[in-house]
């Protein structure tokens, strides 16, 4: 059984937090019908995906 390297866990936690926050803001923007909230949420999800793609251990 292998253990995760500590920085990998931190990056994974950051990616999950950015993705969850982005999806939450997207949902709030859809409910409130505000484009700026949708935009912020989409950029949060894009950032999470970018980090995941660039920093893949």
Protein Blocks (a to p, Z undefined) as FASTA:
>chain_A
ZZddfklmmmmmmmmmmmmmmmmmmmmmmmnopaklmmmmmmmmmmmmmmmmmmcZZ
